[in-house]
Amino acid sequence: MARQLVELGFRGSGEVLKREDFEARKAAAEASRLSERHQQKILSSAGKELKDNFLKALAEREEANRSGKMASIIFIRDRNARGQEVSAYIDYAHRLKVDDFEVYFSGKKRLFPRRTDMSFYNWDRNICCLNSSPNYQVIAEDVCGILFKNKADRKIINVDPKDYPGDNTTRAPIKTDLYLQVVIYDHVLRRKL
């Protein structure tokens, strides 16, 4: 009875829908929601022929870092355009969100340390920059050296090569021709980011 009164326009200031219109809109919304859920994001590395070990290692970790199952830290040491030695710890999951990795995987550009990374150091000019990322908090006051605390599961990642890297974390040195040194720390998360 109440529905019939509203359908006739006796009450209410909002848009009045017939039962059939409502059911049609509900079905369309449900179909849209399901298609978004099942639609997979295309990976930046998909379909690329990767020759370098570093790019292959990044491609292997791309899906897990995008989905939040893993939060990798990339250590890169290399020389900049001026010939100065620079190094950085890079939050791979964060960089995947803010950078277009198509250019890195296609070889048009190289992934390079930035002052905005979690830790940046210019060895020739003694310039150091520390920045927390959306996934990691930088801990620099520790006796062990620099540490990274994952914000999702609060686990500590120790990047000292002589020490244990931490719970759910593995350290993988990568042999590459693109950089002087590359090490990837893979931290598997108990909860998604």
N, C-alpha and C positions, 0 to 999 in steps of 0.2 A: 504494500500500500504506500509506504513512504517513498519507495523508489519511483512509483508511478506519479506521485505528486511532484517530485523533483523533475522527472522527465517532462512533465507538462509545463514546467517553468514557474511553479507557484512559490518556490523558495530557493535561496542560494544565489550568490553573486558570481561563482566560478562557472567554468565551461561545463555544460551538461552533456553527458555522453549516453547514447543508447547502449544497451547491453552488448549488442553485436560490435559496435565501435570499440567499446572497452576491451572486449575479448581479442579483437584484431590488433589493437595497440599493445596489449599485454604479450601476445604471441610474437610480434615483431621485436619487442624489447628483449624477450627471452632468447630469440634467435640471434640477435646482435651480440648479446652477452656471451653466448656459447661460442660464436665464431671468433670473438676476441680471445677467449680463453684457449682455444685450440690453435690459433694462429701463432706460429713460431716466428721469432725474430730471425732474420737472416744474419748469419755471422759474417763479420768483416773478412774473415779468412776463407770463407767458403768459395770453392772453385779456383783458388789461387795456387799456382805451382810454386811452392816455397823451397828455396835451395839452401838457405842458411839455417844452422841449428837453432839459433836464437828465435828466428821467426817461426820455425816449426814448434818450438817449445811454447811460444805465446799462443799459437793457434790451438795447441792441445788444451790450454788452460782457459781459452776465451769463453766457452759456453758456461763452464763452472763459475767463472768470475762474474759473468753477466747475470746468471740466475741467482747468485748469492750463496751458493754452496761452498765457495772457496773465496778467500781474499788473499791474493798473492802480492808479495812485495818484490820489486825488481831492483837489484843493485846494478848500476851501470857506471863504469869508469872508462873515460875516453878523453880525447883532446878536442877542444872547441876550434872554431875557425881561426882564432889567433894563436893556436898551438899550445894553449894552456891546458893543463890536466884538470878535469872536472869530474866529480862523481855525485851520485844521488841515489837515494832510496825512493822508489816510485810506487805509489799505490795503484796497482794495475786495474783493479775494479773501478776505482774513481776515474782514472784516465780513460777507460773504455766509455764512460758516460759523457765525458767532456770533450774528448778528441774524436776525430774521424780516423779510425784505424785502417780504413781502406788504403790510404796513402802509404802507411807503414808496410802493410802486407804486400802491396803492389811494388814496393821498392822505390817509389817516387820520393820518399822522405824517410829519415831515420828517427827513431824514438830517441830523444836526447834529453839529458838532465836540464831541469828548469829551476829557477829560484823558488818557484811556488810548490815544488815537490816536498815530500815529508822531510827530507834532509838533502841539502845541496851544499857542496864544498868545492871551491876553486883552490886547488893546491898551490898554485903559483902566486895568487894574490891574497891567500888566507881569508877568503870570504866564506862565511858559513851562514846558512839560512835553515831554520827549523820551522816547520808548519804542520800542525795536525791536519788530518784529512777527515772526510766523513766516516771513514772506516777505522782509522787508527789515531791514537793519541801518542805523541812523541814524548818519551821520558829521557831527558838528557842529563839529569843530575845524578844518575846511578854510578856506583864505583865500577860496574861491569862495562861501562860505555853507554852507547845509545841503545835504547830499547823501544819497542813499539807495543802498545796495549790495544788489542782489538776491542772496539766499542760494542760489538754484538755479544761476544761471549766472555769478555774481560780477561782473556788469556794474554800472557806476555810473550812476545817474540824477541828472542835474543839473536842479534845478527853477528855476534862474535864468532868467527870461524872455528875457534878452539873450544867453544862451549856448546852444550846441547841447545838446539834452537827453541825448544819449548813444546808444550803439549799440543798434539794435533798439527805439528809443523814439521816440514821437511826442508832441507837445504839442498839445492841442486846447482852446482857450478856448471855453466854452459860454455863449451868451447865454440868460439865464433870468430869469423874474420872481420866482422863489422865493428867491434869494440875491443878495447884493451882487456877488459874484464867484465863478465856478466855472471851474477848469481841470482837465482830465483828462490824465494822463500814461499812455499805453499802452505797456507794455513786453512785447514778444513774446518768449517764452522758446524757447530751443533745446531744453530738456528740460522735461518736465512737472514741476510742483511736487509 
